[in-house]
Amino acid sequence: VTQFRMPEDFKSVLDKQVVGPSTETFTESDFPVQSFKPKVQIPFERLPGQSPRKVEVERRRRLYLTFDIAELLSRQGIDSNELMPRHYDPDNMPPIEETKDSVFPIYLPLKVFDNNEYDCRTPEEWISLGLEPGSSDRKPVPGKALLPTDDVLGHEDPKNQDLIYEWINVGVLDYDKETELYLVHKTDMNGLVRDEEGRPILNGGITAEG
């Protein structure tokens, strides 16, 4: 009779015993799990034969992940870089033969065409998705924003002709009721929302110092 001896690196033995694919999330994220869940307006109690509410939420979550706003706009012949109005430059106006639909450049901001009547959540509800149960810190909410690729020139003059605008992954930090604008922060190469010192940005970026 011999006594049972555990291997020294017992965790490595368990890691090798993989039965099938795992649903565990191994990637690091600064976004709460619930911020990726779509809003589903169906009853919690389902009749026999109907798919459970959790299944419907997961189906729509996976469906929405397949959508890309830049690709959807491109299918309709819309160039995202031209959605941002620029300074009027009469000296560099393209000839009529080279223009596609309109002779005049875009001069109206997107806000003029914004309609929030069909939004599934209010701005306050979107921001509240960053709150996790049992935590007092509010994390960013994932989103996409049409921003200039050049941050320095973009802050100095957002309507500069040299800027290139693209749909960029951001973390939504806060919302201003008076201006009806969102405060966003670009994600880094790993999809994280961090400050200059590499710390997660919480509570809209407000710190003890202000």
Solvent accessible surface area in square Angstrom, and as a share of the most:
residue,aa,sasa,rsa
1,V,202,1.16
2,T,130,0.76
3,Q,157,0.70
4,F,164,0.68
5,R,210,0.77
6,M,120,0.53
7,P,63,0.40
8,E,184,0.83
9,D,87,0.45
10,F,83,0.35
11,K,141,0.60
12,S,39,0.25
13,V,54,0.31
14,L,93,0.46
15,D,82,0.42
16,K,168,0.71
17,Q,125,0.55
18,V,107,0.62
19,V,159,0.92
20,G,34,0.33
21,P,143,0.90
22,S,74,0.48
23,T,141,0.82
24,E,111,0.50
25,T,106,0.62
26,F,159,0.66
27,T,108,0.63
28,E,120,0.54
29,S,55,0.36
30,D,11,0.06
31,F,25,0.10
32,P,1,0.01
33,V,112,0.64
34,Q,48,0.21
35,S,10,0.07
36,F,87,0.36
37,K,100,0.42
38,P,18,0.12
39,K,76,0.32
40,V,5,0.03
41,Q,148,0.66
42,I,32,0.16
43,P,82,0.52
44,F,159,0.66
45,E,154,0.69
46,R,70,0.26
47,L,124,0.62
48,P,133,0.84
49,G,89,0.86
50,Q,84,0.37
51,S,29,0.19
52,P,75,0.47
53,R,55,0.20
54,K,174,0.74
55,V,57,0.33
56,E,35,0.16
57,V,25,0.14
58,E,58,0.26
59,R,143,0.52
60,R,74,0.27
61,R,66,0.24
62,R,153,0.56
63,L,93,0.46
64,Y,106,0.40
65,L,113,0.56
66,T,100,0.58
67,F,106,0.44
68,D,48,0.25
69,I,67,0.34
70,A,39,0.30
71,E,83,0.37
72,L,75,0.37
73,L,38,0.19
74,S,72,0.46
75,R,169,0.62
76,Q,140,0.62
77,G,70,0.67
78,I,67,0.34
79,D,70,0.36
80,S,17,0.11
81,N,47,0.24
82,E,95,0.43
83,L,32,0.16
84,M,50,0.22
85,P,7,0.04
86,R,46,0.17
87,H,90,0.40
88,Y,139,0.53
89,D,43,0.22
90,P,82,0.52
91,D,129,0.67
92,N,116,0.60
93,M,65,0.29
94,P,69,0.43
95,P,68,0.43
96,I,120,0.61
97,E,153,0.69
98,E,124,0.56
99,T,32,0.19
100,K,182,0.77
101,D,145,0.75
102,S,68,0.44
103,V,69,0.40
104,F,147,0.61
105,P,61,0.38
106,I,79,0.40
107,Y,158,0.60
108,L,74,0.37
109,P,65,0.41
110,L,88,0.44
111,K,119,0.50
112,V,91,0.52
113,F,139,0.58
114,D,107,0.55
115,N,82,0.42
116,N,108,0.55
117,E,138,0.62
118,Y,189,0.72
119,D,84,0.43
120,C,66,0.40
121,R,32,0.12
122,T,70,0.41
123,P,38,0.24
124,E,83,0.37
125,E,71,0.32
126,W,86,0.30
127,I,18,0.09
128,S,54,0.35
129,L,25,0.13
130,G,0,0.00
131,L,86,0.43
132,E,51,0.23
133,P,128,0.81
134,G,95,0.91
135,S,52,0.34
136,S,107,0.69
137,D,57,0.29
138,R,41,0.15
139,K,58,0.25
140,P,2,0.01
141,V,6,0.04
142,P,35,0.22
143,G,28,0.27
144,K,93,0.39
145,A,19,0.15
146,L,28,0.14
147,L,40,0.20
148,P,17,0.11
149,T,67,0.39
150,D,66,0.34
151,D,72,0.37
152,V,108,0.62
153,L,44,0.22
154,G,8,0.08
155,H,163,0.73
156,E,128,0.57
157,D,39,0.20
158,P,63,0.40
159,K,86,0.36
160,N,35,0.18
161,Q,94,0.42
162,D,115,0.60
163,L,4,0.02
164,I,95,0.48
165,Y,10,0.04
166,E,85,0.38
167,W,53,0.18
168,I,36,0.18
169,N,82,0.42
170,V,3,0.02
171,G,0,0.00
172,V,22,0.12
173,L,11,0.06
174,D,45,0.23
175,Y,45,0.17
176,D,67,0.35
177,K,144,0.61
178,E,163,0.73
179,T,70,0.41
180,E,99,0.44
181,L,108,0.54
182,Y,97,0.37
183,L,93,0.46
184,V,43,0.25
185,H,65,0.29
186,K,54,0.23
187,T,28,0.16
188,D,67,0.34
189,M,197,0.88
190,N,120,0.61
191,G,34,0.33
192,L,15,0.08
193,V,0,0.00
194,R,52,0.19
195,D,47,0.24
196,E,183,0.82
197,E,130,0.58
198,G,39,0.37
199,R,137,0.50
200,P,66,0.41
201,I,20,0.10
202,L,56,0.28
203,N,50,0.26
204,G,9,0.09
205,G,35,0.34
206,I,118,0.60
207,T,76,0.44
208,A,109,0.85
209,E,158,0.71
210,G,75,0.72
